[in-house]
Amino acid sequence: MKSGILLLGGTGTLGSAIIRSKIFPNLKHPSKKKLNILKKNKIEKYLLKNNINLILHCAGLARVKECQLNKNKAKKINIEG
């Protein structure tokens, strides 16, 4: 089985550009509904099942106003995720 690359945050500006560029072969970019970055066990299973050897982590809350209004959510996603 070929090794794969996992892109987290494929719906954001950077993630979308990476997908469109087609630079990375075997790029997997599941939706956040399918693979939540806060669910460590699911991520571990996904990595093993899909033979992932590289993760491009572009997921996070980027809008300052949203982060200020939702500090706990921002901490969970941007630091713990």
MARBA-3410 file (N, C-alpha, C, O; in Angstrom, 1 decimal):
81
0.8,-1.2,0.0,0.0,0.0,0.0,0.9,1.2,0.0,1.9,1.3,0.7 ~ 0.5,2.2,-0.8,1.3,3.5,-0.9,1.1,4.3,0.4,0.0,4.2,1.1 ~ 2.1,5.0,0.8,2.0,5.9,2.0,1.2,7.1,1.6,1.2,7.5,0.4 ~ 0.6,7.7,2.5,-0.3,8.8,2.2,0.1,10.1,3.0,0.9,10.1,4.0 ~ -0.6,11.1,2.6,-0.4,12.4,3.3,-1.8,12.9,3.7,-2.7,12.8,3.0
-1.8,13.3,5.0,-3.1,13.8,5.5,-3.1,15.3,5.7,-2.2,15.9,6.3 ~ -4.1,15.9,5.1,-4.2,17.4,5.2,-5.4,17.6,6.2,-6.5,17.2,5.9 ~ -5.1,18.3,7.3,-6.1,18.8,8.2,-6.4,20.2,7.9,-5.5,21.0,7.9 ~ -7.7,20.6,7.8,-8.0,22.0,7.5,-8.1,22.3,6.0,-7.7,23.4,5.6 ~ -8.6,21.3,5.3,-8.7,21.5,3.9,-9.7,22.5,3.4,-9.7,22.8,2.2
-10.6,23.0,4.2,-11.6,23.9,3.8,-11.2,25.4,4.0,-11.8,26.3,3.6 ~ -10.0,25.6,4.7,-9.5,26.9,4.9,-8.8,27.4,3.7,-8.6,26.7,2.7 ~ -8.3,28.7,3.8,-7.6,29.3,2.6,-6.4,28.5,2.2,-6.2,28.2,1.1 ~ -5.5,28.2,3.2,-4.3,27.5,2.9,-4.5,26.1,2.5,-4.0,25.6,1.5 ~ -5.4,25.4,3.2,-5.7,24.0,2.9,-6.3,23.9,1.5,-5.9,22.9,0.7
-7.2,24.7,1.1,-7.8,24.7,-0.2,-6.8,24.9,-1.3,-6.8,24.3,-2.3 ~ -5.9,25.8,-1.0,-4.8,26.1,-2.0,-3.9,24.9,-2.2,-3.5,24.5,-3.3 ~ -3.6,24.2,-1.1,-2.8,23.0,-1.2,-3.5,21.9,-2.0,-2.9,21.2,-2.9 ~ -4.8,21.7,-1.8,-5.6,20.7,-2.5,-5.6,21.1,-4.0,-5.4,20.2,-4.9 ~ -5.9,22.4,-4.3,-5.9,22.8,-5.7,-4.6,22.6,-6.5,-4.6,22.4,-7.7
-3.5,22.8,-5.7,-2.2,22.7,-6.3,-1.8,21.4,-6.9,-1.0,21.2,-7.8 ~ -2.4,20.3,-6.3,-2.1,18.9,-6.7,-0.6,18.6,-6.6,-0.2,17.7,-7.3 ~ 0.1,19.3,-5.7,1.5,19.0,-5.5,1.8,17.7,-4.8,2.7,17.0,-5.1 ~ 0.9,17.3,-3.9,1.1,16.1,-3.1,0.3,14.9,-3.6,-0.9,15.0,-3.7 ~ 1.0,13.9,-4.0,0.3,12.7,-4.4,-0.3,12.0,-3.2,0.3,12.1,-2.1
-1.3,11.2,-3.4,-1.9,10.5,-2.3,-2.4,11.4,-1.1,-2.3,10.9,0.1 ~ -2.8,12.6,-1.4,-3.3,13.5,-0.4,-4.7,13.1,0.0,-5.6,13.0,-0.8 ~ -4.9,13.0,1.3,-6.2,12.7,1.9,-6.6,14.0,2.6,-5.8,14.5,3.4 ~ -7.8,14.4,2.4,-8.3,15.6,3.1,-9.8,15.4,3.6,-10.7,16.0,3.0 ~ -9.9,14.6,4.6,-11.3,14.4,5.1,-11.9,15.6,5.7,-11.2,16.5,6.2
-13.2,15.7,5.7,-13.9,16.8,6.3,-13.8,16.8,7.8,-13.5,15.8,8.4 ~ -14.0,17.9,8.4,-13.9,17.9,9.9,-15.0,17.1,10.5,-14.9,16.7,11.7 ~ -16.1,16.8,9.8,-17.1,15.9,10.4,-16.6,14.5,10.4,-16.9,13.7,11.3 ~ -15.8,14.2,9.4,-15.3,12.8,9.3,-14.1,12.6,10.2,-13.9,11.5,10.8 ~ -13.3,13.6,10.4,-12.1,13.5,11.2,-11.9,14.8,12.1,-11.3,15.8,11.6
-12.4,14.8,13.3,-12.3,15.9,14.2,-10.9,15.9,14.8,-10.5,14.9,15.4 ~ -10.2,17.0,14.7,-8.8,17.1,15.3,-8.7,16.9,16.8,-7.7,16.7,17.3 ~ -9.9,17.1,17.5,-9.9,16.9,18.9,-10.1,15.5,19.4,-10.1,15.2,20.6 ~ -10.4,14.6,18.4,-10.6,13.2,18.8,-9.3,12.4,18.5,-9.2,11.8,17.4 ~ -8.4,12.3,19.4,-7.1,11.7,19.3,-7.2,10.2,18.8,-6.5,9.8,17.9
-8.1,9.5,19.4,-8.3,8.0,19.0,-8.7,7.9,17.6,-8.2,7.0,16.9 ~ -9.6,8.7,17.1,-10.0,8.6,15.7,-8.9,9.0,14.8,-8.8,8.4,13.7 ~ -8.1,10.0,15.1,-7.0,10.4,14.3,-6.0,9.2,14.2,-5.5,8.9,13.1 ~ -5.7,8.6,15.3,-4.7,7.5,15.4,-5.2,6.3,14.5,-4.4,5.8,13.7 ~ -6.5,6.0,14.6,-7.0,4.9,13.7,-7.0,5.3,12.3,-6.6,4.5,11.4
-7.3,6.6,11.9,-7.3,7.0,10.6,-5.8,6.9,10.0,-5.6,6.5,8.9 ~ -4.8,7.3,10.8,-3.5,7.3,10.3,-3.0,5.9,10.0,-2.4,5.7,9.0 ~ -3.4,5.0,10.9,-3.0,3.6,10.6,-3.8,3.0,9.5,-3.2,2.3,8.6 ~ -5.0,3.2,9.4,-5.9,2.6,8.3,-5.5,3.1,6.9,-5.5,2.4,6.0 ~ -5.0,4.4,6.9,-4.7,5.0,5.6,-3.2,5.1,5.3,-2.8,5.8,4.3
-2.4,4.5,6.1,-0.9,4.4,6.0,-0.4,5.9,5.8,0.4,6.1,4.8 ~ -0.8,6.7,6.7,-0.3,8.1,6.6,1.1,8.3,7.2,1.3,7.8,8.3 ~ 2.0,8.9,6.5,3.3,9.1,7.0,3.7,10.6,7.1,4.8,11.0,7.5 ~ 2.8,11.5,6.7,3.0,13.0,6.8,1.7,13.6,7.0,0.7,13.3,6.4 ~ 1.7,14.6,7.9,0.5,15.4,8.2,0.8,16.8,8.0,1.7,17.4,8.5
-0.1,17.4,7.2,-0.1,18.9,6.9,-1.2,19.5,7.8,-2.4,19.3,7.4 ~ -0.8,20.1,8.8,-1.8,20.6,9.8,-2.1,22.1,9.5,-1.4,23.0,9.9 ~ -3.3,22.3,8.9,-3.7,23.7,8.5,-5.0,24.0,9.2,-5.6,25.1,8.9 ~ -5.5,23.2,10.1,-6.7,23.4,10.8,-6.6,24.3,12.0,-5.6,24.4,12.6 ~ -7.6,25.1,12.2,-7.6,26.0,13.3,-8.6,27.2,13.2,-9.1,27.4,12.1
-8.8,27.9,14.3,-9.6,29.1,14.2,-8.7,30.2,13.9,-7.7,30.5,14.7 ~ -8.9,31.0,12.9,-8.0,32.0,12.5,-8.6,33.4,12.7,-7.8,34.4,12.8 ~ -9.9,33.6,12.7,-10.5,34.9,12.9,-10.3,35.4,14.3,-10.8,34.7,15.2 ~ -9.6,36.5,14.5,-9.3,37.0,15.8,-10.5,37.3,16.6,-10.6,36.9,17.8 ~ -11.5,37.9,16.0,-12.8,38.2,16.7,-13.4,36.9,17.3,-13.8,36.9,18.5
-13.5,35.9,16.5,-14.1,34.6,16.9,-13.2,34.0,18.1,-13.8,33.4,19.0 ~ -11.9,34.1,18.0,-11.1,33.5,19.0,-11.3,34.3,20.3,-11.3,33.7,21.4 ~ -11.4,35.6,20.2,-11.6,36.4,21.4,-13.0,36.2,22.1,-13.1,36.1,23.3 ~ -14.0,35.9,21.3,-15.3,35.6,21.8,-15.4,34.2,22.3,-16.2,33.9,23.2 ~ -14.6,33.3,21.8,-14.7,31.9,22.2,-13.3,31.4,22.6,-12.7,30.5,21.9
-12.8,31.9,23.7,-11.4,31.6,24.1,-11.2,30.1,24.3,-10.1,29.6,23.9 ~ -12.1,29.5,25.0,-12.0,28.0,25.3,-12.0,27.2,24.0,-11.1,26.3,23.8 ~ -12.8,27.5,23.0,-12.9,26.8,21.8,-11.6,27.1,21.0,-11.0,26.1,20.4 ~ -11.1,28.3,21.0,-9.9,28.6,20.3,-8.7,27.8,20.9,-7.9,27.3,20.1 ~ -8.6,27.8,22.2,-7.6,27.0,22.9,-7.6,25.5,22.5,-6.6,24.9,22.2
-8.8,25.0,22.5,-9.0,23.5,22.2,-8.5,23.3,20.8,-7.8,22.3,20.5 ~ -9.0,24.1,19.9,-8.7,23.8,18.4,-7.3,24.2,18.1,-6.6,23.4,17.4 ~ -6.9,25.4,18.5,-5.5,25.9,18.0,-4.4,25.4,18.8,-3.2,25.4,18.3 ~ -4.6,25.0,20.0,-3.5,24.5,20.9,-3.5,23.0,21.0,-2.6,22.3,20.7 ~ -4.7,22.5,21.6,-4.8,21.1,21.8,-4.9,20.2,20.5,-4.4,19.1,20.5
-5.6,20.8,19.6,-5.8,20.1,18.3,-4.5,19.9,17.5,-4.5,19.4,16.5
END
